[in-house]
Amino acid sequence: MENISFNFAQLHQYGTAFYEFLALRKQFFVDQLGWDIPHDDSVEMDQYDNPNAHYSLVLRDGKVIGGMRAMATTAQWGSHTYMLRDAVAGKLIGIPEDIIKIATVTPNVWEATRVVISDEVKTQAERSECLGLVLDGVVDQATANGGTEIMALCPPVFARTLRQLGYDVDLIGDPYVNCHDNRRYVAMSMPAKHRRKTKVANSAAQVRKAGAAGAQAPLHAPSVK
């Protein structure tokens, strides 16, 4: 496995990787979770896939098997900023406006969304390595642009999964039930640092509970309907 990380202006340097990531997102969020979000027969893409976005993808034998989107909390594109801030502003259907106490706007804090791992990544060890590579790629992008913290919206059990992978994670809000899939989600935060090299002991069950197909762990929030 290898990580590739790029911003929106660099998409063309990586062939079909970006499109493959959008297709993987459609397979999971639309086909499996049944989310009512913008998509066609092949891909899922929303208003946050704009020039503010950065991407961290994992390839195996040249094929995208995992990935995540990220952007600084200073992001602004038209009437949209970043997911959690838009939720606080009441712009996103299904996410409570009190999901976080304060919608941070600083280059020091980044938001991660739309993490997904392919069903073709079968074993727990492989999935853990893929997720670690994805997150470390986001850490690299954030720190290269002054970021010191990464936050995301994900299932509560995902905090334990990340800690087992060697990341320091804290909850920064109260859980709520998502109207798309009836699962519980909560805002979390972690320092923009690479995972500590720790053994991941029997975390397959926790990864599954985090909401992935088989073991995908989605750091995400629903888009505007």
N, C-alpha and C positions, 0 to 999 in steps of 0.2 A: 504494500500500500504506500501511496505517496500523497502528500498534500499539495494543492495548488491554491494560491490566494491572489485575488485580483479585485480591482475596483471596476466601476461601470465602464470607464473609458478603456479598460484593458480587455474587455470581453473577447474581442476579435483575436487576441493572441493565443487563445486556448481552444480554438476550433469549435466543436459542438458541445463543450463541457457545460456552458451556461444553460443551453436548451435541454440537455440531459437532466440537469438539476431541476428545472421547471417541470419536466415530465415525471421525475421521481416524486416531486411534491404533489402532482395531480394524482398519481397512483395512491398515495397515502391519504392526504387530507380530503380529497374528493371521493375517490373510489372506495376507500376503506372506512374513513371516518364519516363520510357523507356530509361534509361541510358544504354549505351554500355560499361559495366564494367564486370570484371570477375565474373562468376556465373555458377551454374548448375541449375537443375530443382528445387532445394530446398533452396539453400543459396547463399549469396553474400559475397565474401571475397577477399581482395586485399593485396598488398605488405606491407601495413601498419599494418596489423594484424600479428605482429611479436613479439618477446620477449621484445621489448621496450614498447609495448602497455599496457595500463591500461583500465579497463572497469567499468562503473557505470551503473547498471541496476536497474529497478524497477519491483518488483513482486507483483502480486495480486492473492491471492489464489494459490500461488506456480507457477504461470505462468508469463513469461516475457511479460510485456506490454509496456516497454520503455527502452531506453538505449543510451549510448554514449561511444565513444572511445576517449582516450586522451594519449598524450605522451609529454615528455619534448622536447624542441627544440634542445637539445644535441643529440637526437636520431640518430643512424646510423645503417642501416642494409643492407649490401651489397652496392649497388650503390645508395640506397635511404636513405633519411633523414626523414623529415616530409613534409607534403603536400605543405605548402606554400613555404618552402625553395626549394623544388624540382620544384615548379612552376617558381620561380625566376630564377632557373638554366636552365629553358627551357625543363624540363623533362616530363612535363604534358601537353598533348594536350588539347587545349581549354581554358587554363587559361593564361592570359597575364603575361609576365615576369616582368612587373612593377606593379603587383597586390599589392605589398607592397614595400616601399622604401628600406628597409634593412631586410635581412633574419637573424633574431636574432638567436644566438646560445648561450644559457645560461640555466642553470638549474632553473633560476628564472621564465622563461616564458614557458608555456605549450600551446600546440595546442589541441583543441577539434574538433572532426569530427564525422560524421555518427550518429547524433542524430535522433532518430525516436520514435514515439509513436503509439501504435496500434490503429486501427480503433475501437477496442472493448472498448476503453476508450471514452465514448460518450459525457459527459457534459463538458462545458468549465471549470467549477470548478475542475473536476477530471483531465482534461488534464493539467491545470495550476499546480495542485499539483504534478502530475507525472513529468512534466518538471522541477519543482523546486527541487524535490528529485534527479533527474538525475544530475542536475547541482551542487547541493550541494555535491553529491558524488564525482564529479570530483574535486571540490574545496578541499575536504578532502584529496584526493590522491595527488593533486598538492602541497598543503601546507605541507603534511607529508614528501615530498621529496624536500623541499626548494622552491617551486613555490610561486610566489607572483602575477602572472598575467596569464590570460588565453586568447588566441586569437582563432579566428575561421573565416571561410568563410561562409556567409549566406546572405539571402535576406535583402536588406536595411531596410525594415519595421520591421525586427526581432529585431532591436535595440530598438524600441519602446516597443515591446512585452516584452523584458527582463527588461526594466526599469519599466514597469508596475508590473512585478513580484518582483521587489525590488533589481535588480542588476544594478550597474553603468557601462554603456557601452559607448564606443566611437568608431567612425569609424576611421580606420587607413589607408584607401586607397580609390581609386575611383571605382565605380561600373563598372561591365562589363556584357555582355550577355553570358550566358552559352550555348555552342553549343549542349548540350544534350537535354535541355528542353526549351530553349529560354527564360529563366528567368534571372533576374538581380541578381547579387551577389556582395558582398563587404566584405573586411576584417574588422573585429571588434576586440576590446580588452576590457577586464574588469578585475578589481582586483580579485584575488583569495580569495573572501570573500563570506560567506553565504548571501543569499538574506535578505533584510530587510523585516520585517513583515508589508507589506502594503496590502491594499485592491486592488484587481485586478478588475477595473471597466470596464465592457463591452469590454473585450479584445478579445473575440472570433473571431471577424472579423479580427483583426490584426494577430492573430495566424494563421488563415486560409491563409491570404495573405503571410505569411512567407514560404509557400510552402509545408505544410504538407497535407496529405490526410485527409480532414476534419479539422484538426488543428495541424498536425505534423509540427514541426519547425526544418528543417534540417540544422545543422551546419556541412557543409561538403564541399568537393571539388571533382571533378571527378578524377578518377584514370587514369593511363596510359591505352590507348586502346590496 
